[in-house]
């Protein structure tokens, strides 16, 4: 995303850095997914709820967008949708080597999936999908975890075709970008979370 939310996601000036963040929770079919579903009421996300999600979804616009596009198709109201999103996000453990890298890491998509599955006994490698950008020398963009309605992991369907998401034989996981600590932090930035490194997963409009 671009604009005023960049300070929360990429160009922070308060010395705080994010670890992996939540892009969203997407109800979907084996092939394709519903989106922008009609609801009885306007899909309004209260500011208090938006603020409560900024520790794991560092963008007001992202929080609003994800509910309007995907949450409206979940059958859940905003509070329930984001509560479930947080529960599922918190249930995933990321291996230490990927959490706070100070040097670029090089790993195959399969190895990354296996490392995550090894640390999360409730996940099978086929319920983990890795997306990268940049073609053959792909930079890690997203890790997607596929769940069934009961909250248990399940194999990802054709939406997460491994070759389409990342055809690279080797991924690069860049080091944490430092930020300069400022004594005077604007109020909007003060409500951000002090989660540690390493990387913000880009928001590409999904």
C-alpha positions, -999 to 999 in steps of 0.1 A, spaced: 0 0 0 11 36 -3 5 69 13 0 78 50 0 41 62 36 37 50 49 50 83 31 21 101 42 -5 77 76 3 62 90 37 71 86 38 108 103 66 127 97 55 163 124 28 164 99 -1 165 99 -29 140 73 -55 131 78 -93 127 55 -111 103 22 -94 101 -13 -106 92 -24 -97 57 -59 -111 62 -83 -141 66 -98 -151 33 -128 -175 31 -124 -194 -2 -133 -223 -23 -109 -249 -36 -108 -228 -67 -115 -191 -64 -131 -172 -35 -161 -150 -28 -154 -113 -22 -172 -80 -14 -204 -99 -3 -236 -80 4 -244 -75 40 -276 -64 58 -257 -34 71 -229 -13 56 -196 -31 63 -184 -6 89 -153 -13 110 -153 9 141 -121 29 148 -116 12 182 -116 -22 165 -92 -9 138 -68 4 165 -70 -30 183 -56 -48 152 -27 -25 144 -2 -46 164 -6 -74 138 -21 -56 108 -1 -23 107 -24 -3 85 -59 13 90 -66 9 53 -56 -28 53 -79 -36 83 -109 -19 67 -101 -34 32 -98 -70 45 -132 -69 62 -150 -53 33 -135 -76 7 -132 -109 26 -148 -105 60 -182 -98 45 -181 -132 30 -172 -150 63 -207 -147 79 -190 -129 108 -194 -94 121 -162 -73 122 -154 -80 159 -158 -118 154 -139 -118 121 -109 -100 136 -111 -121 168 -108 -153 147 -81 -137 126 -60 -130 157 -65 -165 171 -54 -182 139 -25 -157 134 -12 -163 170 -15 -201 166 14 -201 140 50 -202 152 77 -189 129 112 -205 133 136 -182 150 160 -180 121 133 -162 100 120 -140 128 149 -115 131 175 -120 104 203 -96 103 218 -110 71 199 -121 40 188 -157 42 186 -180 12 162 -210 14 141 -230 -9 103 -227 -7 100 -263 2 126 -260 30 108 -229 44 75 -249 44 91 -278 61 108 -256 88 74 -241 96 56 -275 97 83 -289 119 77 -261 145 39 -264 142 29 -301 147 -7 -291 139 3 -281 104 12 -303 74 36 -289 48 8 -291 22 -13 -266 43 15 -240 40 19 -220 8 48 -197 1 45 -167 -23 75 -148 -36 82 -118 -59 109 -114 -84 107 -146 -105 138 -168 -103 155 -151 -74 123 -147 -55 120 -125 -24 97 -139 2 64 -120 -1 39 -141 19 33 -173 38 -2 -185 35 -17 -211 59 -48 -230 49 -75 -238 75 -108 -256 75 -139 -241 90 -132 -258 123 -99 -240 126 -78 -271 118 -52 -270 90 -60 -285 57 -42 -289 24 -43 -258 3 -64 -260 -29 -57 -249 -64 -57 -212 -53 -23 -218 -37 -7 -235 -67 30 -236 -56 44 -230 -91 22 -199 -96 29 -185 -61 66 -189 -64 86 -206 -91 119 -197 -76 142 -226 -65 156 -203 -38 140 -175 -18 157 -145 -3 146 -134 32 161 -99 36 175 -86 68 156 -63 92 156 -27 82 166 -4 110 147 27 118 157 58 135 143 64 170 126 98 173 119 114 207 89 131 192 66 105 178 33 117 163 2 104 182 -9 82 153 24 63 154 24 60 192 -5 35 190 17 11 170 29 -21 186 66 -28 196 67 -62 179 103 -72 170 118 -76 135 121 -88 106 99 -81 77 66 -65 66 47 -86 41 36 -62 14 -1 -55 10 -10 -59 -27 -46 -52 -26 -59 -87 -17 
